[in-house]
């Protein structure tokens, strides 16, 4: 009494591992498709503000700040980068992100 028969447990462990692999693959696919859906949503929101069609817009750095429900992301279109945010009370706002030009050889040049 009290002894485990490893002959019975090993097949159960093997079966359990196989099921866990399936669950993990399913969860990874769900997360991947959710990311694509969010990118489309942010491209549609940005479109009316920055003047590009949604299919011309690439989305990066999308985040959700839980307090206040603020969504923020960067929209890239036609060589320009915009920092955008959405909040239900204020709608969508986007401003062009300017990257300062640093001449080669200047003290601020980090290349």
NORZI-V38328 format. One record per residue. N is the residue number from 0. RES is the residue in one small letter. D_FIRST is the distance of its C-alpha to the first C-alpha in whole Angstrom. Layout:
# NORZI-V38328
[[N:RES:D_FIRST] [N:RES:D_FIRST]]
This chain:
# NORZI-V38328
[[0:x:0] [1:x:4] [2:x:6] [3:x:9] [4:x:11] [5:x:14] [6:x:16] [7:x:15] [8:x:16] [9:x:19] [10:x:21] [11:x:20] [12:x:22] [13:x:25] [14:x:25] [15:x:25] [16:x:27] [17:x:30] [18:x:30] [19:x:31] [20:x:34] [21:x:35] [22:x:35] [23:x:37] [24:x:39] [25:x:40] [26:x:40] [27:x:43] [28:x:45] [29:x:45] [30:x:46] [31:x:49] [32:x:50] [33:x:50] [34:x:52] [35:x:55] [36:x:55] [37:x:56] [38:x:59] [39:x:60] [40:x:61] [41:x:62] [42:x:64] [43:x:66] [44:x:66] [45:x:68] [46:x:70] [47:x:73] [48:x:73] [49:x:73] [50:x:75] [51:x:73] [52:x:72] [53:x:68] [54:x:67] [55:x:69] [56:x:67] [57:x:64] [58:x:62] [59:x:60] [60:x:58] [61:x:57] [62:x:56] [63:x:55] [64:x:56] [65:x:54] [66:x:56] [67:x:59] [68:x:58] [69:x:60] [70:x:59] [71:x:61] [72:x:61] [73:x:64] [74:x:66] [75:x:68] [76:x:71] [77:x:74] [78:x:73] [79:x:73] [80:x:70] [81:x:69] [82:x:67] [83:x:66] [84:x:65] [85:x:64] [86:x:63] [87:x:64] [88:x:67] [89:x:69] [90:x:68] [91:x:68] [92:x:70] [93:x:70] [94:x:72] [95:x:73] [96:x:71] [97:x:74] [98:x:73] [99:x:76] [100:x:78] [101:x:78] [102:x:80] [103:x:79] [104:x:80] [105:x:80] [106:x:78] [107:x:75] [108:x:75] [109:x:71] [110:x:71]]
